[in-house]
Amino acid sequence: MSSTEFPSLDQSLKSLRAAGIVTAPGGLGLIRVAGDDAATFLHSQLTNAVEDLTASTARLAGYCSPKGRLMASFLMWRDADGIVLQLSADIQPPIQKRLTMFVLRAKAKLSDLSATHRILGIAGAGAEAALQQAGLPTPQAPLATASDDNVTVIRLADADGEPRWQIVAPAARIEALQQSLGATLAVASPAFWDWLDVASGIPRIAAATQEQFVPQMINFELIGGVNFRKGCYPGQEVVARSQYRGTLKRRMWRVRGTGDVPAAAAEIFRPEDPEQPCGMLVNAAPAPQGGWEGLAELKIDAANGALHLGAASGPAVSTGALPYEVPLPNEAEAAG
């Protein structure tokens, strides 16, 4: 289906509330890590625990530079052949190459699973029934995972109050699965799924935002992406220090603006400090109500004031609530 054939985002929002929607999310890549040492190897590289990852649970995880800045963010899970890392497609090749450099003598092999597998996203009131009708499992708890006949279904974070799942299957089976699900669900554009991702409050690192954020700056520890009890990984000391020493000066908010969707890494300014940006856009998508919505990292003491995109005189940006609680210091600590 071409982009001109998709329903409007507003219509997709109505469908989400009614029957539900199905789409093929865009911009995602998949890496499989296979071998006897796959879990041990990844455990030593990522911000979250991997050695105890079971086939029934997915996890968020980050891959940091030695300076503790995120080079990639993952959704990871086990399938029959190894551990799968889902990440932004534009960084998949270099991240796969970098991780491969550190395998050394470990029995672990990385491959591009995007070449053989595809992803479907479903959400809304009728999504669970549609999965059941298609003969697919329906995991219920957040990030619960179930596999059947080489198809993996993952329960994602809710978005805009609606349940979501994603399906990962061999490319040869995706069209039939999409047709089956489309019998009761409305087809939506990938852009609508991008908006649902924003609404869920789950950030995704892309090429433009690599090495811009310590995990806590984009709330990554709040959504289960960092395990502070696991062993060392690149950047671990910096991430731990950000957690336990001093006061965190930056957090992530849901933001909204008018006009065209800005690119990731667009800077945000406040009028009282026109020379120095006070934040950066992490992800953004067109909004069903018009304009755009996104996730942005901001100085905590700037989040409640006037904000502008690109320059202190640029288009206005407003902040909104995320679907999870963000602990904030008092005003004096945030400005200190």
N, C-alpha and C positions, 0 to 999 in steps of 0.2 A: 504494500500500500504506500503510495507516495505521500509526501507531507501535505499536499493539497487535498488529499482524500480523507484526512483525519478530521473528526469532529472538532469544533472549537473547544478551547480549554474550559470555557464556561459550561458547555454541554457535557464535557467529560466529568466535570464536578457534579453535575446533576445526576449523571449515570452512576458515579461513585456512591452517591447516597441511595440510589434506587437499586439497580441490579448488581452494580459493581463493574469493574473495568479490567481489561487485559491488555498488555502492551509488551513490546520488546525493548527494554531499556537500552539507551545508547551510551557509548563512551566507556564501556566496561571491558576489562581484560581479565584473563584467568591464567594463573600459573599453577601447575601441579608439581608438587615436590614428592617424589617417590623414593623408596629404598628403606633399608632397615634403620638407618639413622636419621630419617627425615624429621621426626619430631624432636629429637635431641638437637639436631642442627638448628632448626628454626627456633627452638627454645632459647638458644644462645644468641639469637639475632634480634628477636622481636620484643616489644614492650609487654606482651602478655604471655602467660604460661601456655605451652604447647604440649609438653610431655603427658599431661593428664587430659588432653582434649579427647573426648569420646565421639563416637559416630552419631550420637543423639543431640549434640550441642554445637552450634557455631559460636565463634567469638570475634570480637573486634581486636585489632592489633595494629601497632605502628612499627615502622622501621626508621630508626633515627641515625643521624650523623653522629660522629664522635662528640660534637658540640650539643647534642641533645635535641636537635631540630628535626622535625619529621620530614623524611624523604619520601615516605609512602604511608598510606593508611590502607588496611586490609579488612575485609570480612573473610574469615577462614573457617574451614570445616574439613572433616574427613570424608572421603568416599572410598569405594572398594579398592582403589589403586594408589591411594596416598593422601596427602593433605593439599587442599586447594586454597589458593590465595586469590581473592577477587580485589581488583584495584582499578584505578583510572587507566583506560587503555593507552593514553598518551605517554605514560611512564612505564608501561609493562615491559617493553624490551630492555631499557637500561636498568631497571630494577632487577629483572631476571638475570641479566649479565652480571650485575654487581653481587647479587647473592651467590651466583655460581662461583665467583672468584674466591669466596670464603669457605666453600665446601671442603677444599683440601682433601684430606684422607677419609672424610666421612662418607658412608654409604648412602648418598643422597643424590638424586638427579632431578634437575629442574627442566620442565618442558612447557611449551606454550599450549595450554589447553583451549585457548580461544580458537585455535585452528580446527578443532573438532567438535566443540560444544557451543551451545547458545543458551541465553537466559531469557526467561519470560517473567514478567511481574504481574501479579493480580492483586486487587484490593477492593474493599467495599463490602456492602451488605451481603451480596450473594457469592462472595469469593469462596468461602468454605464449602458451600453446597456444590459449586462448580468443580472444585477439586475432587470432591467425593464422586460426582457424576462422571468425571473423567477417569476414575479408578486410581486416583493419586492419594497419598497420605495427607493428613491435615494436622501437622504438629501445632500445638496450642500455646505453649509457654514462649516468652520472648527468646528468640534465637534458638528455639528447639528445631531439630533437624531430623528428617526421616528420608530414607532412600528405599526405592523399590525398582527392580529391573533397570538398573543403571540410570535412574532418574532421581535427583535429589530435590527435596522441597524444604525450604527454610522459612520459618516464621520470622518476619522482620518486625522492626519497631512500628507501632501504629503511626499513622500520619493523618493529621486533621481529624483525629478521633475515629479513624477507620482502620480495620485490620488489614495487614498486607502479608503476602507470601511471595517468594521467588522460586522459580523452577529452573534447574540446570539439567540439561539433557543433551545427548548427542544431536548434532545439527540435523541429521537425517530424520529425527523424530519431532523436531520442534514445530514444523508446519502443521502436522496432524494434531499435536497437542493444542496449538493455538486455535485451530478450527474447532476442536472439541470444546474448549473453554469459551470460545466465541459464540457458541450456541446459546449461552445464557448471559454472558458478560459482554459489555460494550467495548469495542476496540478503541483505545486511546493512543495518543501520540507519545513518543519517548519524552517530549518536553513536559508532558503532564506528569510523568513518573519523576522527572527531575524536580518538579515542584513538590511532589509528595516527599521526596528525599529531604528537601529543605524543611518541609513542615515537620518531619520526624526529628529534626535537630541533630542529624548524624552528618558530620562534615566528611568531605572526601578530598584528599590531597591530589592535586594535578600538577602538571609540569610547571605552571606559573607560580605555584605556591610551595614548591619544594624548598625545604630548609628555611622556611619563614617562621615556623611556630614550634615552640616547646609544646608537648602534648596538652598540658593544662591550659594553655592560652586558647585552645579551641575545645575546651571541656572534655578532652578525650578520656580523662580518668573518671569523669562523672558518668559516662555511658559504658563503662566496663572495658575500656581499651588498654588500661595499664594495670599490671599486677605488681605491687610494691614489695611483695614477699618472694618473688622469684629471684633467680640468680642474675648475674651480670649480663648485660647486652650493650651494644654500642650506645654511648650517650647516657647510660643508666645513672651515673653520678650526678649529671646535670639535672635529669628529670627528678631524681630523689631530692636534690637540694631545693628545687623549685617547690616541691611538695612540703618539705619539713622545715625550711629555713626562710625567714623573711616573709614578706607579704606579696602575694601574686597581684600584679598591677593590671593584668589584662585577662579578659574572658571573651566568650563568644555569645553573640546575640542573634536573634532573628531580626532581619531588617527588611525594609520595603522602600521602593522608590517608584517614580514615574518614568515613562519613556522606554527606550530600548534596554534590553538586558545587558548590564555591564559585564566585562570579562573578569574572570578570577584574578585576584591580586590587585584589582583596582583599589586605589587608596581613598581613605575617608578623612575629611578634615573638619575642624571646628573653627568658627569665625575668629575666636579670640587667639588662635595660634595658627595663622595662615601659612606659615613656613614649614610647619612640622605636621605630618599626618598623624592622626590619632588612632588609625585602624586600617584594616585591610579586608577586602572581600574574600571569603573562602570559596563559596559556591553561590550561584544565582540561577534563577529560572523565571520564565514568564509566568505571571500569576493569572489565575482564571478571572479575577475581578479587574484585570487590567494592570499595566505596569509590570513590575517585577518584585520578587521576594528573594531573599538570600540569607546566608549565614555570614556574619562578619566578626572578626576579632577586633575588639575595641579596648582602649584604655577604660578601666572601670569608672574613673571619675569623669569620663566624657560621655558615657552612654545615655545619660538622662538629659543632655543638652542638645543644642542645635547641631546637626551634622549635615555635611555636604559631600557629594561624590566628586572625586577628581581634583577639587580645589575648594578653598573656603567660600568661593562664590558660585560653586557648582550646584547641580540639582539637589534638592533637599532629600535627606534620608531619615526615616523614622525607625525606632526600635520597637520590638514587640517581644512577647513572652515565648519561651521555649516550652516544650511539653514535659520538661523535667526541671527540678529545682536547681538553681545555680547559687551556691553559697557565696556571698559577697562580704568583703570587709566593710567596716564603717567608713564614712566619707573621709575622715582624717587619715586613716590608714591607706586608703586607695590613692590619695593625693600625695602621700608621703614619699 
